[in-house]
């Protein structure tokens, strides 16, 4: 059945293009997700890089630093003295 000014053949081509665009987007998303997961699981983080990041955080005024990978704490640093919170939600 033709829609608007489209013939049956044009309608089928349009539907095919829409399905292809949807599948291409899903395929791209799945590839990106797979690569991100593989990278996160395969490559351990360099301990020197983590210490350097913590030092930078401290020098830039950071009050705490927490590095996690795959649910494990790699490095945790705090200011040593807790901050008083007078109003927080």
Buried (B, 14 or more C-beta within 10 A) or exposed (E): EEEEEEEEEEBEEEEEEEEEEEEEEEEEEEEEEEEEEEEEEEEEBEEEEBBEBBEEBBEEEBEEBEBEEEEEEBBEBEEEEEEEEEEEE
